[in-house]
Amino acid sequence: MISAQAWSDAQRLWDFQQMHHEPRPCSVGIGLGSHDLGVADVTVDLYRRGMVPLIVFTGATSRTTRERMPRGEAEHYRERALELGVPTNAVLVEPKARNTGENISFSRSLLVERGVDVLSVLLVSKPYEERRAYATARKLWPQVEVVSASAPMTLAEYVDSMQDTRLVLDMLVGAQQRLLIYPEQGFMIRQEIPEPVTAAYERLCSEGFTSRLIPTP
């Protein structure tokens, strides 16, 4: 049973993680691999709306996806895009990345190899990882403009779609931890984190939503 305080704290993290960017035309759309096929759907929708001429799906597998997506996250995303009518030549696959940093770095390398001139990136992630993805891209690919995008869903709608409340809250807490510790490790840019957000994160940790935390010294 999730307490009212935990729901309130999760909502605070959810709101903070979203960048609230307005989608606009970019050189390429990059869909970050995960357990959520909704990322592929959003990327396809942006392609159909003329926001990007080319899509890169990036991701291998993780402990969350190895059973759901045995052929790899990026490949399952590509299959989804083709089912939805995207032409084969409009989709590139980067199948090796196992974390957000590799998603960005390997996608960048793939686009260089293909001779694609990139001035801006429409970066598509899960709703609760927009800020993490943005901060990572700004650190690892500072030359390009980064526009964040995700499915326009409320926290309650997302939990319903995933059918796994604890997983979503654990993921929220994990994403927030990375905003706190990764800048010091050089993995992302530093961002100001309001004290109420940090307090909400700490309460959720104390309630046991910790399965996605990285061990720290």
Number of C-alpha atoms within 10 A of each C-alpha: 6 10 9 9 12 19 16 13 23 23 19 18 23 22 16 18 23 19 18 15 12 8 14 16 17 21 19 23 27 29 32 29 32 26 19 17 18 20 24 31 19 20 30 27 16 21 20 13 12 13 19 23 16 21 25 24 27 30 27 23 23 19 8 11 17 14 12 15 19 13 14 23 32 28 21 22 30 23 16 17 25 15 10 13 11 19 11 11 8 15 20 20 20 24 20 17 23 16 16 23 17 17 26 24 15 18 25 19 12 16 16 12 9 9 9 13 10 15 12 18 21 25 24 28 28 25 24 26 25 25 22 23 25 25 20 26 27 18 17 18 15 11 12 15 15 20 22 24 30 25 17 12 11 13 20 11 11 18 16 11 13 12 11 11 16 16 17 18 27 20 19 25 26 20 22 25 20 16 23 14 15 16 16 11 9 12 19 23 19 17 12 7 12 9 9 12 19 17 13 21 23 16 15 22 18 10 12 10 22 19 14 15 17 11 5 5 3
